Amino acid sequence: MTKSQQEVIADLLARRDAVLAQLAGLSSTSVGALPNTTGTGDHVDHTGLRQSLYRELAEIDQLLERIAGPHEAISRGRLT
């Protein structure tokens, strides 16, 4: 079953809100806000996590723009 365009847009907006909330929730002690760490057998890529969230956010915005399609705005009036 395929989703309607409105359902796809709603899903993208929900995911964008989730990513924004995750980015906004980063504190100085949370995963993603700390510097990268490497230990014996462990490696935590905090910077990579943060960058992947920003990339996902940009991709979602591009998809929403693509779905909206090209548009043109015309305004009338006087500039002062």
PAMINU-401747 format. One record per residue: residue in three letters; chain; x, y, z of N, C-alpha, C in turn. Coordinates in steps of 0.2 Angstrom, whole numbers. Each point is the difference from the previous one (the first is absolute). Layout:
<pt res="ALA" chain="A" n_px="X" n_py="Y" n_pz="Z" ca_px="X" ca_py="Y" ca_pz="Z" c_px="X" c_py="Y" c_pz="Z"/>
...
This chain:
<pt res="MET" chain="A" n_px="4" n_py="-6" n_pz="0" ca_px="-4" ca_py="6" ca_pz="0" c_px="4" c_py="6" c_pz="0"/>
<pt res="THR" chain="A" n_px="-1" n_py="4" n_pz="-5" ca_px="4" ca_py="7" ca_pz="0" c_px="-3" c_py="5" c_pz="4"/>
<pt res="LYS" chain="A" n_px="4" n_py="5" n_pz="2" ca_px="-3" ca_py="5" ca_pz="4" c_px="-1" c_py="6" c_pz="-4"/>
<pt res="SER" chain="A" n_px="-5" n_py="4" n_pz="2" ca_px="-2" ca_py="6" ca_pz="-4" c_px="6" c_py="5" c_pz="1"/>
<pt res="GLN" chain="A" n_px="0" n_py="5" n_pz="-4" ca_px="5" ca_py="5" ca_pz="1" c_px="-1" c_py="4" c_pz="7"/>
<pt res="GLN" chain="A" n_px="-6" n_py="1" n_pz="2" ca_px="-1" ca_py="3" ca_pz="7" c_px="3" c_py="-4" c_pz="5"/>
<pt res="GLU" chain="A" n_px="-1" n_py="-7" n_pz="0" ca_px="3" ca_py="-4" ca_pz="5" c_px="7" c_py="0" c_pz="0"/>
<pt res="VAL" chain="A" n_px="3" n_py="0" n_pz="-6" ca_px="8" ca_py="0" ca_pz="-1" c_px="2" c_py="7" c_pz="4"/>
<pt res="ILE" chain="A" n_px="-3" n_py="5" n_pz="-2" ca_px="1" ca_py="7" ca_pz="3" c_px="0" c_py="0" c_pz="8"/>
<pt res="ALA" chain="A" n_px="-6" n_py="-3" n_pz="2" ca_px="-1" ca_py="-1" ca_pz="7" c_px="6" c_py="-4" c_pz="4"/>
<pt res="ASP" chain="A" n_px="2" n_py="-5" n_pz="-4" ca_px="5" ca_py="-5" ca_pz="3" c_px="7" c_py="4" c_pz="0"/>
<pt res="LEU" chain="A" n_px="1" n_py="4" n_pz="-5" ca_px="7" ca_py="4" ca_pz="-1" c_px="0" c_py="5" c_pz="6"/>
<pt res="LEU" chain="A" n_px="-6" n_py="4" n_pz="1" ca_px="0" ca_py="5" ca_pz="5" c_px="0" c_py="-3" c_pz="7"/>
<pt res="ALA" chain="A" n_px="-2" n_py="-6" n_pz="1" ca_px="0" ca_py="-3" ca_pz="6" c_px="7" c_py="-2" c_pz="2"/>
<pt res="ARG" chain="A" n_px="4" n_py="-3" n_pz="-5" ca_px="7" ca_py="-1" ca_pz="1" c_px="4" c_py="6" c_pz="1"/>
<pt res="ARG" chain="A" n_px="-1" n_py="5" n_pz="-4" ca_px="3" ca_py="6" ca_pz="0" c_px="0" c_py="3" c_pz="8"/>
<pt res="ASP" chain="A" n_px="-6" n_py="0" n_pz="2" ca_px="-2" ca_py="2" ca_pz="7" c_px="4" c_py="-4" c_pz="5"/>
<pt res="ALA" chain="A" n_px="1" n_py="-7" n_pz="-1" ca_px="3" ca_py="-4" ca_pz="4" c_px="8" c_py="1" c_pz="0"/>
<pt res="VAL" chain="A" n_px="3" n_py="2" n_pz="-6" ca_px="7" ca_py="1" ca_pz="0" c_px="1" c_py="7" c_pz="3"/>
<pt res="LEU" chain="A" n_px="-4" n_py="5" n_pz="-1" ca_px="1" ca_py="6" ca_pz="3" c_px="0" c_py="0" c_pz="8"/>
<pt res="ALA" chain="A" n_px="-5" n_py="-4" n_pz="2" ca_px="0" ca_py="-1" ca_pz="7" c_px="6" c_py="-4" c_pz="3"/>
<pt res="GLN" chain="A" n_px="2" n_py="-4" n_pz="-4" ca_px="7" ca_py="-4" ca_pz="2" c_px="5" c_py="5" c_pz="0"/>
<pt res="LEU" chain="A" n_px="1" n_py="4" n_pz="-5" ca_px="5" ca_py="5" ca_pz="0" c_px="0" c_py="5" c_pz="6"/>
<pt res="ALA" chain="A" n_px="-7" n_py="2" n_pz="1" ca_px="-1" ca_py="5" ca_pz="5" c_px="1" c_py="-3" c_pz="7"/>
<pt res="GLY" chain="A" n_px="0" n_py="-6" n_pz="1" ca_px="1" ca_py="-3" ca_pz="6" c_px="7" c_py="-2" c_pz="2"/>
<pt res="LEU" chain="A" n_px="4" n_py="1" n_pz="-5" ca_px="7" ca_py="-1" ca_pz="2" c_px="3" c_py="5" c_pz="5"/>
<pt res="SER" chain="A" n_px="2" n_py="-3" n_pz="6" ca_px="3" ca_py="3" ca_pz="5" c_px="8" c_py="-1" c_pz="0"/>
<pt res="SER" chain="A" n_px="3" n_py="3" n_pz="5" ca_px="7" ca_py="-1" ca_pz="0" c_px="2" c_py="-7" c_pz="2"/>
<pt res="THR" chain="A" n_px="-4" n_py="-4" n_pz="3" ca_px="1" ca_py="-6" ca_pz="2" c_px="-3" c_py="-6" c_pz="-4"/>
<pt res="SER" chain="A" n_px="-4" n_py="2" n_pz="-5" ca_px="-4" ca_py="-5" ca_pz="-4" c_px="4" c_py="-3" c_pz="-6"/>
<pt res="VAL" chain="A" n_px="-1" n_py="-6" n_pz="-2" ca_px="3" ca_py="-3" ca_pz="-6" c_px="-2" c_py="5" c_pz="-6"/>
<pt res="GLY" chain="A" n_px="6" n_py="2" n_pz="-4" ca_px="-1" ca_py="4" ca_pz="-5" c_px="3" c_py="7" c_pz="1"/>
<pt res="ALA" chain="A" n_px="0" n_py="2" n_pz="6" ca_px="3" ca_py="7" ca_pz="2" c_px="7" c_py="-1" c_pz="3"/>
<pt res="LEU" chain="A" n_px="2" n_py="-6" n_pz="1" ca_px="7" ca_py="-1" ca_pz="3" c_px="5" c_py="0" c_pz="-5"/>
<pt res="PRO" chain="A" n_px="6" n_py="1" n_pz="1" ca_px="5" ca_py="-2" ca_pz="-5" c_px="1" c_py="-7" c_pz="-1"/>
<pt res="ASN" chain="A" n_px="3" n_py="-2" n_pz="-6" ca_px="1" ca_py="-7" ca_pz="-1" c_px="4" c_py="-3" c_pz="5"/>
<pt res="THR" chain="A" n_px="-1" n_py="-7" n_pz="2" ca_px="4" ca_py="-3" ca_pz="5" c_px="2" c_py="-7" c_pz="-3"/>
<pt res="THR" chain="A" n_px="6" n_py="-2" n_pz="2" ca_px="2" ca_py="-6" ca_pz="-2" c_px="3" c_py="-4" c_pz="6"/>
<pt res="GLY" chain="A" n_px="-1" n_py="-6" n_pz="1" ca_px="3" ca_py="-4" ca_pz="6" c_px="1" c_py="-7" c_pz="-3"/>
<pt res="THR" chain="A" n_px="1" n_py="-4" n_pz="5" ca_px="2" ca_py="-7" ca_pz="-2" c_px="-6" c_py="-3" c_pz="-3"/>
<pt res="GLY" chain="A" n_px="0" n_py="-1" n_pz="-6" ca_px="-5" ca_py="-3" ca_pz="-4" c_px="-6" c_py="4" c_pz="-1"/>
<pt res="ASP" chain="A" n_px="-1" n_py="6" n_pz="3" ca_px="-6" ca_py="4" ca_pz="-1" c_px="2" c_py="7" c_pz="-4"/>
<pt res="HIS" chain="A" n_px="-4" n_py="2" n_pz="-4" ca_px="0" ca_py="6" ca_pz="-3" c_px="-7" c_py="3" c_pz="-1"/>
<pt res="VAL" chain="A" n_px="0" n_py="6" n_pz="3" ca_px="-7" ca_py="4" ca_pz="-1" c_px="1" c_py="6" c_pz="-4"/>
<pt res="ASP" chain="A" n_px="-3" n_py="0" n_pz="-5" ca_px="0" ca_py="5" ca_pz="-5" c_px="-5" c_py="6" c_pz="1"/>
<pt res="HIS" chain="A" n_px="0" n_py="4" n_pz="5" ca_px="-5" ca_py="5" ca_pz="2" c_px="0" c_py="5" c_pz="-6"/>
<pt res="THR" chain="A" n_px="5" n_py="2" n_pz="-3" ca_px="0" ca_py="5" ca_pz="-6" c_px="-4" c_py="-3" c_pz="-6"/>
<pt res="GLY" chain="A" n_px="2" n_py="-7" n_pz="-1" ca_px="-4" ca_py="-3" ca_pz="-6" c_px="-7" c_py="0" c_pz="1"/>
<pt res="LEU" chain="A" n_px="-2" n_py="-2" n_pz="7" ca_px="-8" ca_py="0" ca_pz="1" c_px="-3" c_py="7" c_pz="-1"/>
<pt res="ARG" chain="A" n_px="3" n_py="5" n_pz="2" ca_px="-2" ca_py="7" ca_pz="-1" c_px="-1" c_py="2" c_pz="-7"/>
<pt res="GLN" chain="A" n_px="6" n_py="-2" n_pz="-4" ca_px="0" ca_py="2" ca_pz="-7" c_px="-5" c_py="-4" c_pz="-4"/>
<pt res="SER" chain="A" n_px="-1" n_py="-6" n_pz="2" ca_px="-5" ca_py="-4" ca_pz="-3" c_px="-7" c_py="3" c_pz="1"/>
<pt res="LEU" chain="A" n_px="-2" n_py="2" n_pz="6" ca_px="-6" ca_py="3" ca_pz="1" c_px="-1" c_py="7" c_pz="-4"/>
<pt res="TYR" chain="A" n_px="5" n_py="4" n_pz="-1" ca_px="0" ca_py="6" ca_pz="-4" c_px="-1" c_py="-2" c_pz="-7"/>
<pt res="ARG" chain="A" n_px="3" n_py="-6" n_pz="-3" ca_px="-1" ca_py="-2" ca_pz="-6" c_px="-7" c_py="-2" c_pz="-2"/>
<pt res="GLU" chain="A" n_px="-2" n_py="-4" n_pz="5" ca_px="-7" ca_py="-3" ca_pz="-1" c_px="-5" c_py="6" c_pz="0"/>
<pt res="LEU" chain="A" n_px="1" n_py="5" n_pz="4" ca_px="-4" ca_py="6" ca_pz="0" c_px="0" c_py="3" c_pz="-7"/>
<pt res="ALA" chain="A" n_px="6" n_py="1" n_pz="-2" ca_px="0" ca_py="3" ca_pz="-7" c_px="-3" c_py="-4" c_pz="-5"/>
<pt res="GLU" chain="A" n_px="1" n_py="-6" n_pz="0" ca_px="-3" ca_py="-5" ca_pz="-5" c_px="-8" c_py="0" c_pz="0"/>
<pt res="ILE" chain="A" n_px="-3" n_py="1" n_pz="6" ca_px="-7" ca_py="0" ca_pz="1" c_px="-2" c_py="7" c_pz="-3"/>
<pt res="ASP" chain="A" n_px="3" n_py="5" n_pz="2" ca_px="-2" ca_py="7" ca_pz="-3" c_px="0" c_py="0" c_pz="-8"/>
<pt res="GLN" chain="A" n_px="5" n_py="-4" n_pz="-3" ca_px="1" ca_py="0" ca_pz="-7" c_px="-6" c_py="-4" c_pz="-3"/>
<pt res="LEU" chain="A" n_px="-2" n_py="-6" n_pz="4" ca_px="-5" ca_py="-4" ca_pz="-3" c_px="-7" c_py="4" c_pz="1"/>
<pt res="LEU" chain="A" n_px="-1" n_py="4" n_pz="5" ca_px="-6" ca_py="4" ca_pz="1" c_px="0" c_py="5" c_pz="-6"/>
<pt res="GLU" chain="A" n_px="5" n_py="3" n_pz="-1" ca_px="1" ca_py="5" ca_pz="-6" c_px="-2" c_py="-3" c_pz="-7"/>
<pt res="ARG" chain="A" n_px="3" n_py="-6" n_pz="-1" ca_px="-1" ca_py="-4" ca_pz="-6" c_px="-8" c_py="-1" c_pz="-1"/>
<pt res="ILE" chain="A" n_px="-3" n_py="-3" n_pz="6" ca_px="-7" ca_py="-1" ca_pz="0" c_px="-4" c_py="6" c_pz="-2"/>
<pt res="ALA" chain="A" n_px="2" n_py="5" n_pz="3" ca_px="-4" ca_py="7" ca_pz="-1" c_px="0" c_py="2" c_pz="-7"/>
<pt res="GLY" chain="A" n_px="6" n_py="-2" n_pz="-4" ca_px="1" ca_py="2" ca_pz="-7" c_px="2" c_py="8" c_pz="0"/>
<pt res="PRO" chain="A" n_px="1" n_py="2" n_pz="-7" ca_px="2" ca_py="7" ca_pz="-1" c_px="-6" c_py="4" c_pz="2"/>
<pt res="HIS" chain="A" n_px="1" n_py="6" n_pz="2" ca_px="-6" ca_py="5" ca_pz="1" c_px="3" c_py="7" c_pz="-2"/>
<pt res="GLU" chain="A" n_px="-5" n_py="4" n_pz="-1" ca_px="1" ca_py="7" ca_pz="-2" c_px="-4" c_py="4" c_pz="5"/>
<pt res="ALA" chain="A" n_px="3" n_py="5" n_pz="2" ca_px="-4" ca_py="5" ca_pz="4" c_px="0" c_py="7" c_pz="-4"/>
<pt res="ILE" chain="A" n_px="-6" n_py="3" n_pz="0" ca_px="-1" ca_py="6" ca_pz="-3" c_px="-3" c_py="5" c_pz="6"/>
<pt res="SER" chain="A" n_px="3" n_py="6" n_pz="1" ca_px="-3" ca_py="4" ca_pz="4" c_px="-1" c_py="7" c_pz="-3"/>
<pt res="ARG" chain="A" n_px="-5" n_py="3" n_pz="2" ca_px="-1" ca_py="7" ca_pz="-3" c_px="0" c_py="5" c_pz="6"/>
<pt res="GLY" chain="A" n_px="2" n_py="6" n_pz="-2" ca_px="0" ca_py="5" ca_pz="6" c_px="6" c_py="5" c_pz="-2"/>
<pt res="ARG" chain="A" n_px="1" n_py="4" n_pz="5" ca_px="5" ca_py="5" ca_pz="-1" c_px="6" c_py="-1" c_pz="6"/>
<pt res="LEU" chain="A" n_px="6" n_py="0" n_pz="-2" ca_px="5" ca_py="-1" ca_pz="5" c_px="1" c_py="7" c_pz="2"/>
<pt res="THR" chain="A" n_px="1" n_py="1" n_pz="7" ca_px="2" ca_py="7" ca_pz="3" c_px="7" c_py="0" c_pz="3"/>
